[in-house]
Amino acid sequence: MTNKVHGYLPDETPRPLELLFFALQQIIVMFPATVLVALLTGFNVSTTIFASGLATLCFILVTGRKIPLYYGSSFSYIAAITSITMGSTYAHLPMNERISIAQFGIMMSGFVSIIAGFIIRRYGRKLIDRLLPASVTGPIAIIIGLSLAGSAMSNATAVPASVDPAWGMNWAWVIAIATLLSTILYSVYLKGRFSQLPILFGLLTGYGVAIIVQMVTKIPFISFDTIQGAMLQLPVITLPKPTFVAVAAIMPIALATIPESTAHIFQLHIYVNNLAKKKGSTKVYDLENRLGDNLIGDGIGDIVSAAIGGPAGTNYGENISAMAISKNFSVNVLITAAILTMVISSFTPLVNAVYSIPAAVIGGLSIYLFGVIAAQGIAIIIEKQVDMFSSKNLAIISVILIIGLGGSFYFPESMIPFFGVRFPAIATAAIVGILLNLLLSLGNQEEPVIVDEDVDLA
């Protein structure tokens, strides 16, 4: 007798109470990175949160409720956006006017994704396999996860500004380790329906440890007054201001995010169909052939987000990790999460409740989540049966890994300098990988490897 496999496929819906908890879990994993982008770029935090939820709803609608992905603020655009919001060119303008200028560039970048999506729709899988084989998308997913390792460790050791770092860091580690270990133990040992909520349970455990640590040490890890003001505050809406400078600075970044979206859709295809197989379903969820829809939805998400004052975004690897760990890919869970996110953004006590989660707790969760993103890249390479003895594949994978990881950790702000211009490390690694693959494919008429659909990744 085999154990019943618990999990939800994209077209399945949990019971109401489960739906709420699963949605909260998705909000928890997307919140830190989405808010951090707002803080780094100068965008309004509440508007960024609201835009994330609204763009997710639009993405799900445009893709016909077929693709379970959550839209959050993208790190790839930070340097380009801050060149406008934080640079000297527009320093004389109020911040909201600078945001308006950046918004127009973000909206235009959305059209790049949409055009790319229609091209892929037109020419299909053959174009995807040629431009973005697993030897490119796999290592890109790996560097996306590993490049965030520094952020995870930084959060895990974060202490309030008023506290001696040498003293406070020790207790931050206690909280982070308790969060990490409890989340891992929950994900491995919980059975039945509880096995789908390890991240939420891990967060609650870490939060409880933080309360105890704060009572014993008097270190204020938890605070409920981050945002001041009325209980109900609608997000600040700013309108785009057409400027060529913003288009030139921001629009090209969209090209570099296409491999990231490709990696995400391949990850989903693998994990969703693996769950379907374990549940005994004969239905095939053909997600990897929906890359065109994914890019169109992503582009529309950028346009919607930027139209009201939110930063550029992307499908979140953190949310995919949460879905893979909890075996919950329900589209309705993400719809619920998007709606709740929009409510939270307008209700000050709820925003402060989320802000009260100690950075050390987020760090403990991130160590696990960011590692899972990287592991999913390995899963792509395995599932697509990439020949690791091929000189061509080794060259592509090695160059992507070193440029992406070396650029992320060696250069300030993960920006690689070249002839007076600075390029985002992950985006640069992706573009170099694509170009190298095309160069090494010239004259190569090898037939693609036929993938065994019965490969079990469990």
Secondary structure, DSSP 8 states (H G I E B T S, - for coil): -------B-TT----HHHHHHHHHHHHHHHHHHHHHHHHHHT--HHHHHHHHHHHHHHHHHHTTT-----EEE-GGGHHHHHHHHTSSTTTTS-HHHHHHHHHHHHHHHHHHHHHHHHHHHHHHHHHHHHHS-HHHHHHHHHHHHHTTHHHHHHHHT---TTS-HHHHHHHHHHHHHHHHHHHHHHHHH--GGGGG-HHHHHHHHHHHHHHHHHHHH------S-SS-S-SB-----------HHHHHHHTTHHHHHHHHHHHHHHHHHHHHHHHHHHTT-------GGGHHHHHHHHHHHHHHHHHHT---EEE-HHHHHHHHHHTB--HHHHHHHHHHHHHHHHBHHHHHHHHTS-HHHHHHHHHHHHHHHHHHHHHHHHHTT--TT-HHHHHHHHHHHHHHHHHHHHSGGGEEEETTEEEEHHHHHHHHHHHHHHHHTTT---------TT----
